[in-house]
Amino acid sequence: MTKKIFFLIVTLCAFCYSNAENVTGFQIQASYLENGKLKVNSTGSTPFKIDVGFTRYNGSSGFESADFDFKLVAFNSSTGQVVDLTLLLKVGTSDFGTSNYVQKTYDVGVNYSNLNIPINSLKIALLWKSSRAPAPVGSPLGFNYFNTDYQVVVVTAPPSTPIPFYRNTVDGKVYVKLDGAYRHIYDLDALNACFLPTVVNDAVTGSTDPTPLEAEIGRPKVKWEFSGPPTIINQTPLLVNDQADGKVYFVEKKGDGFNYTYTARWIINPEAFSYYKFNSASVVAMTVNWTSDPFAFGDKWFKGTDLIKP
């Protein structure tokens, strides 16, 4: 009962900051709704899109910087139980351009059968905070609660497709299955650089690491110095659309901070792109200078094996 009352108090605290930093809109797109409720499959994952609007502070000397943290959650309105549906997402100053308002669309999802929340108590909500609009003091959630949420209605699920992602519920590590082996996606930077945030919720779960395991994706290289702290060298993967051939590649890089070797795997068709839950918003357009001499100096770009849907 205490949790329920506390949660209802937070629910009622929809903070409205006049002329200040605020989330001013949250909606699930209409095509995913039935009579105002989110349509979810009885089994497997249900993908959908949300629109979120943000307003930044307009001070006496112009627009101030902005730093929103937010996430989509499912919650049990009877007990206060909260289940994250996405990783922590961010909107910052650069997203606003020259305006004080921006609206962004996100590909998200929910796996109803994994939630263990009764349908009559299940709601989908947005939690958010920023430096100018922190969470209420004493909030058990650590976030502000946007004052619009959605009930759900269960529909018959389409035939399910095996998902190539696995999450260890003990340490939270997320793995993707490539070429028959599981590879740990090292951190949020590596995950957000290529994959949809929904993989965290959609992944098959277990309390042990999957097998077999191969090299991690995006693990930084640590370069030890003669004095002072070590240098951390970024190895974050990326998605590249080569403007010369029109193909989209999943690219992993290895390097020393000066020269990198890039291994690019062609994502052979839209089915493969969707299967591995790559994020189309993360694709970078560039013209790749493919390397013909493996002993050449500087950055090198090589083609690896094609990525196909198993």
Secondary structure as the mmCIF struct_conf table of DSSP 4:
data_model
#
loop_
_struct_conf.conf_type_id
_struct_conf.id
_struct_conf.beg_label_comp_id
_struct_conf.beg_label_asym_id
_struct_conf.beg_label_seq_id
_struct_conf.end_label_comp_id
_struct_conf.end_label_asym_id
_struct_conf.end_label_seq_id
HELX_RH_AL_P HELX_RH_AL_P1 THR A 2 LEU A 12
TURN_TY1_P TURN_TY1_P1 SER A 18 ASN A 19
BEND BEND1 ALA A 20 GLU A 21
STRN STRN1 ASN A 22 ILE A 28
HELX_RH_3T_P HELX_RH_3T_P1 ALA A 30 TYR A 32
STRN STRN2 LEU A 33 GLU A 34
TURN_TY1_P TURN_TY1_P2 ASN A 35 GLY A 36
STRN STRN3 LYS A 37 ASN A 41
BEND BEND2 SER A 42 GLY A 44
STRN STRN4 SER A 45 THR A 55
STRN STRN5 ASN A 58 GLY A 59
TURN_TY1_P TURN_TY1_P3 SER A 60 SER A 61
STRN STRN6 GLY A 62 PHE A 63
HELX_LH_PP_P HELX_LH_PP_P1 GLU A 64 SER A 65
STRN STRN7 ASP A 67 ASN A 76
TURN_TY1_P TURN_TY1_P4 SER A 77 THR A 79
STRN STRN8 VAL A 82 ASP A 84
BEND BEND3 LEU A 85 THR A 86
STRN STRN9 LEU A 89 GLY A 92
HELX_RH_3T_P HELX_RH_3T_P2 THR A 93 PHE A 96
TURN_TY1_P TURN_TY1_P5 GLY A 97 THR A 98
BEND BEND4 SER A 99 ASN A 100
STRN STRN10 TYR A 101 ASN A 111
HELX_RH_3T_P HELX_RH_3T_P3 TYR A 112 ASN A 114
TURN_TY1_P TURN_TY1_P6 LEU A 115 LEU A 115
HELX_RH_3T_P HELX_RH_3T_P4 ILE A 119 SER A 121
STRN STRN11 LEU A 122 SER A 130
BEND BEND5 SER A 131 ALA A 133
HELX_LH_PP_P HELX_LH_PP_P2 PRO A 134 PRO A 136
TURN_TY1_P TURN_TY1_P7 VAL A 137 GLY A 138
BEND BEND6 PRO A 140 PHE A 143
STRN STRN12 ASN A 144 TYR A 145
BEND BEND7 ASN A 147 ASN A 147
STRN STRN13 TYR A 150 VAL A 155
HELX_LH_PP_P HELX_LH_PP_P3 THR A 156 SER A 160
STRN STRN14 PHE A 165 ASN A 168
TURN_TY1_P TURN_TY1_P8 THR A 169 ASP A 171
STRN STRN15 VAL A 174 LEU A 178
TURN_TY1_P TURN_TY1_P9 ASP A 179 GLY A 180
STRN STRN16 ALA A 181 ILE A 185
BEND BEND8 ASP A 187 ASP A 187
HELX_RH_AL_P HELX_RH_AL_P2 LEU A 188 CYS A 194
STRN STRN17 PHE A 195 PHE A 195
TURN_TY1_P TURN_TY1_P10 PRO A 197 THR A 198
HELX_RH_AL_P HELX_RH_AL_P3 VAL A 199 ASP A 202
BEND BEND9 ALA A 203 ALA A 203
STRN STRN18 VAL A 204 GLY A 206
BEND BEND10 SER A 207 THR A 208
BEND BEND11 THR A 211 PRO A 212
STRN STRN19 LEU A 213 ILE A 217
BEND BEND12 GLY A 218 GLY A 218
HELX_LH_PP_P HELX_LH_PP_P4 ARG A 219 PRO A 220
STRN STRN20 LYS A 221 LYS A 223
BEND BEND13 PHE A 226 PRO A 229
HELX_LH_PP_P HELX_LH_PP_P5 PRO A 230 PRO A 230
STRN STRN21 THR A 231 ILE A 233
STRN STRN22 LEU A 238 ASP A 242
TURN_TY1_P TURN_TY1_P11 GLN A 243 ASP A 245
STRN STRN23 VAL A 248 GLY A 255
BEND BEND14 ASP A 256 PHE A 258
STRN STRN24 TYR A 260 TRP A 266
STRN STRN25 ILE A 267 ILE A 267
BEND BEND15 ASN A 269 ASN A 269
HELX_RH_AL_P HELX_RH_AL_P4 PRO A 270 TYR A 275
TURN_TY1_P TURN_TY1_P12 TYR A 276 LYS A 277
STRN STRN26 PHE A 278 PHE A 278
HELX_RH_3T_P HELX_RH_3T_P5 SER A 280 SER A 282
STRN STRN27 VAL A 283 MET A 286
BEND BEND16 SER A 292 SER A 292
TURN_TY1_P TURN_TY1_P13 PRO A 294 PHE A 295
BEND BEND17 PHE A 297 GLY A 298
STRN STRN28 LYS A 300 LYS A 303
HELX_LH_PP_P HELX_LH_PP_P6 THR A 305 ASP A 306
STRN STRN29 LEU A 307 LEU A 307
#
